[in-house]
Amino acid sequence: MKILVINAGSSSLKYQLLDMKTENVLAKGVCDRIGLSKPDITYKHNGQEQKFPGAKNHEEAIKKVLDILVNKDYGVIKSLDEIDAVGHRVVQGGWLFKESVLVTDEVMKKLHELDDLAPLHNPANAMGAEACRKVMPNVPQVLIFDTAFHSTMPPKAYMYAIDYKDYEKYHIRKYGAHGSSHRFITLEMAKILGKKPKDLNIIVCHLGNGSSLTAVKGGQSVDTTMGLTPLQGVMMGTRSGDIDPTVVQYLCNKKKMTVDEVLTYLNKKCGLLGVSGVSSDQREVIADAKAGNERCKLALEMLAYSIKKHLGSYLAVLNRVDAIVFTGGIGENGEETREGICKDMEELGIVLDKKKNNHCKRGEVELISAPNSKIKLYVVPTNEELMMALETKKIVESLKRKK
């Protein structure tokens, strides 16, 4: 079985074609600047990278990607008939979708009811799915939701302390994000620790430009740091994370900004970028901190402290923790951040082996805790695209069984 995985944005479309027999990536790339000036398509396969002219809309982008995949000179499949299904990433499943679903007209209609919850992402995700339906009308299309893994959270974790009637009417609650990554890491850790998922208690730290922590109990999400939107939670690359809500009103009054403008500010101009004044890229901030930039030092201290606080709260939520796992761009490659998070947590059973932490092999599973650490510390590469493909495969195989 071969599955095409799509992650559509408003002006971009990332794709991967996976062979599910081996779970290997046959080809991947991105259609960039769709509908804008100088659009292009990046295509990677067999260790090579090629560039092609881009597209004026998502439907054309899909057509061009498919043409590339079957090209007799550099394609990786002989016919489009080899693609058994397409899986689409959707950021927000809201209260309507608690698991991956097969695309139908009714499903797409329901999906648009959630546009207000993720106005920058969901309409674009839907656009990608609709484009694929037009180009590949006979191929099953599956929606995989970032929020689905967190649908197991209990009300005490996902509810906000607002008027209950407003929750009922507007569905204002915590939904979480990065679900495919947290689910993948949970299943991987069950294998690594030799446990069944139902016996597994872990804290997953997905750290990147966008970051979230999830408390996993019995293999299920029981709490996560991102909320109604990805703005809640820990400090991130450009996002402020948790903040007093009255800061919004204060900035509106002081800077004569609208609420929407302040939210854009909190999403795109704060976090590591805002505090350091240098970059949202942790590598650049670290370099300047080592060169003596005090704001960069402060930004890195705040980042580690923010994550440490949430990590500590999840130790309390779970009581028993088998492992703490670092994943994502920073989680996998940021040894300084991992050290800052784990510093001075020995009394809580967390002891980092600095030598192991500083010599992790890129792309490998690494145990970085000291022998006397009560809680094991791991670095585990995530694979959201594979998780999406596995979810798509599950839906397609269930359809075949019904037939």
N, C-alpha and C positions, 0 to 999 in steps of 0.2 A: 504494500500500500504506500502510495506517495501522497503527501499532503502539503499544500501551499498555505503558508501562514502569512497573514496580512495585518499590518498595523498602519492604518490610514490617519494622517493628520490633515489639517485644512489645506496645506500646500505641499504635502509630502506623502510618500507611501513606501513603507519598508516592507520587504518581502523575504521569505525563506522557503525553499523547497526541500522537504525532508523525506528520506526513504525510511519508512517506519519499520522495515525489517531489521535494519542496522541502527536506526535512530541517527544516521549521519546526515549532515547538511550537504545537499547536492549543489546548491547555488543560493546566493543571497545578494541583497543589494538595496538600493533606495532610489526612488524617483523623487528628485528634489525640485523645488521651485515650480511646482505644478501650477499652470495658469499665470505664471509670472515671467519676467524677462530672463532669458538664458536658462531655461529648464534643462536638466540633464538626468540621465539614468546611469547609476553605477551598478556594475554586474561583476560579482566575484564567484569564481569556481576554480577548483583544482589549483589553488594558490595563486591564481592570476586575477587581475582586475582590469576591466574594460569600461569605457565610457561611451554612451550613446546619446543622441538627441532626445530631449525630454518631451513632455506632453502638455497639452493645453487644458486638459481636465482629467479626472480620475478614471473615467472609462477608457480614454485613450491610453492612459498610463498602464492600465491592466493589459490592454491589447498589446502594447509594445513589450511589456515584460514577458507575456506568453510567447510572442514571436521570437524573442531572444532565447527563451528556454528550449524551443524546438528547432532553432537554427541548425542546419546540417553541419556547419563549420565549427561552432562553439557552443551549441546547445547541450543540455544534459539529459534530455528526453527526446524520443523520436516522434511522439505524438501527444497531443493534449489529452488523449484518452487515458494516458498513464496517470493523470492527476485525479485521484479518487475523491478528494474533498478539499474545501478551503475553510480555514479557521480564521476568524476575525477578532482582533482585540477590541474590546469595548470598555471604556474607563468606568462607566457608572451603570450598574444594574438596578440601583435603587431598591425599592420595596417590591418591585415586580419580578425580578429575575434573581433567584438564589442559586442557580446552577447554569451550566452551559446549555444552549438550546439550538435546535435546528431553525434556520431562517425560513419564515413563512410571511405572507402578507400581514397576517394578524400580529406576528411578533414584531415586525418592523413598525407597525402602527403603534404598538405599545411602547417600543423603544423611544419613539419621538416624544412620548409623555414625560420622559426624563431629561429632556434637553436643558431645562432650567437648572438642573443639578450640576451639569458639566457642559456649559454652553460653548466652551472652546474645544472640547474633545468629542462628546457624543455625536453631534451632527456630522463631524468629519468621519468618525468611525462608521456611522450609518452610510455615509456617502460611498465609502470604500466597499461596503457590503452590497449596496445597490448596483454599483458599477460592475462588480463580479457577477452578480445575478444576470445582468444584461449580456455580458460577454460569454459567460459559462452557464447558460440556463438549465442544463441537465446535470450539473455537478452540485452535490449537497454543500450547502454553506452553513457554517456553525458560528454562533456568537459566543465568545469566551469573555466573561466579565471580571474586571479587576477586583470588584467588590464581593464576588461570589464566595470566596474562601472565608470571608468574615461574616457570612450570614448565620454562623453558629454562635455568634456573640450573644450572651444573655441580655435582657433589657437593662439590667443594672449597669452594664458596661456601655451599651450603645445609646442610652437615653441621655438627653441634656435636661438640666433642671429648669425647664421653661414651662409655661402653662401647657398642661397636657392636651388641651383642646387644639393648640397650635401644632403640636406633634401629630395629632390625628388628622388635622386638616391639610397641613403642608408637608408632612413626613420629614420634619426637621429632626435629624438624629445622626449618629456616627455611622458611616458606611465603610470607611477604610479604603485602602488602595494596595497596589503591588501584590494582589492576591495570587497571581500565577507564580510569582517568585516565592512567596511564603509557602504556598502549597508544594512547590517543587522541593524546596529545602526541607520541609517536614518529611516528605517521602524519602529523600536521600538520607536524612539523619536516622530514620528508622532502619535503613539498610546498614548504615555505618555502625550504629550501636547494637545491631542485632535484636531490635525490638519490633513488636507490632506497633503500628501507628497509635492504636488505642491505649498503649502503655507508655506513650512518649510525652514527656513534659520538656519543652525547650523554649528559649527566647530567641527569635530570629531578628537580627539587626540588618535590614536591607539599607545600606548606606551608599548614597551617590549624590548627584546634584539634587535629587529628590530622595528623602529618606523616611523610612518608617520602621518601627519595631512592632513585633507581634508576640503576644503571650499565647503559646500553643499548649493546651492541656488535653491529654488523651488524643492527640493527633488533630485537634480542632482549635480554631482560633477562638479565644475567649475574650481578648481585648487587643486593640491595636491603636497606634498613636495618631494616625490621620483620621479626620473626622467627616463632617458633611462634605468637605472638599480636602484636597491635599495640602491646604495651608496650615492645618492644625498639626501639632506634634512637635518634633524636635527641630532645632535650628537646621537650615539647609543651605544649599548653594546661593540661592537668591530669595528664598522664603524665610520669613521671620520665625515661623513656628508659633508656639503658644504665646499669646499676648493678651493683655488686659483689653477687653472689647472697647472700653472708653477711649483707648488710644485712637481709634478710628474717628470718633467725634472730635477729639482734641486736634488731630491733624486737619480735619475738615475746617475747623474754626481758625486755626493758626495759619494754615497755608492756602486757605480759600480753595480747597479741593472738594470735589464731589466724593460721595461714598465709593463709587466705582473707581475713581482715580486713586483713592487711598488703597483699595484692595489690589489694584494693579501694582502700586508701589510696594505693598507688603509681599506680593507674590514675586516681583521681578527685580526689585532694587534693594532688598534687605539681605538678611542672612549673612553668609560669609562675605559676599560682595559688599554689602552695606557697611559692615563693621570694619573690614580690612581696608576698604577704599581701593583695593587693588584688583581683585578678581573673584569670581565664584569658583574658580578652579583651585582645588586644595593644594595642588603641586606648586602653583605660583605663589600662593599665600605662605606656604612652608618655606619656600626659597627666600622670600622677602623677610620672613620672621627670623630666619637664620642670619640674615644680613643686618638685623637690628631693628626692623620696623616694629614698633611697639603695638600699633593697631593690629598688625597681622598676628602678633603673639596673642593679643587679647581675643581675636576672632577664633583662633584655634583652641584656646582655653575654653571659650564659651561653647564651641561646638562639642567638645568632649564632655563638658559638664552637663550640657543639655541632654545628651544621649545617656550619660551615667544616671541622671535623675530618673528618667523614664525606665531605664533598665532596673534600677532599684525598686521602683514601684511594681514591676512585673515579678520580681523575686517574691514580693509580699503576696501578690495575686496567686501565684502558682504554689508557693510553699516548698514543693519539691521540684528541683530543676536538674534535669539530666545533662543539659549542655546549653551553652550560649554560642550562637553561630553568627559569624560575620560574613556578609555577602554583599553583592553590588560593587560598583566601581571603587568606592572608597573602602568599603568593608573588606574587599579582597586584596586591595593594593595599598591601603593606607596604614602602614605599620605604626606611624606616629599617633594616628587617631586611635587605633586599637589600644596602644599603650596608655594614652591619656584617659581613655574610658575605664580601663581596668586598674588604674593606679589607686592605691589605698583602699582596696576592697577585700583585703585578705581576711578580715574578720567575718566577711559574708561568704567566705569559701571560694573566692575568686583570686587565683594566683597565676599571673602570666609568666611564661618562660620567655624572657626577652630575646634570647638567642634564637629560639625557634620562630618567634614573632618577626624578627628582623631578616630571616632567611627563608621566607615562604616562596615556594616555586609557583610562578604564575600559572593559573589554570588548574592547580592541583588541590586536592583536599589535604588540609594540614591541621594537625593537632598542636595547638600553641600554648596549652596550659602546662604549668609545672606539675611534677608528680604529686606534690602535696596539695594541689588544688582540689577541693571537694566537688566543684563544678567544672566539667570539661569545657574547654574553649576551642572552637574550631573555626577555620576559614574554609568555606565551601563555595565554589563557583556556582552561580545560579544559571538557569537556562529556561527563561520564560517562554521562548519560542518552542522548545521541546515540550514543555508542559502544555502549551496551547495545542500543539499537534496531538499529544496524547489524549487531551480532552475531546478534540475533534474526532479522533479515531474511535473513542468510546461511543460517541453519539452515532457515528456511521455504522459501527458494528451492531449496535442495538437496533438500528433500522433494518439491517439485513436479517437479524434474528426474527423480527416481527413478521417479515415477509415469508 
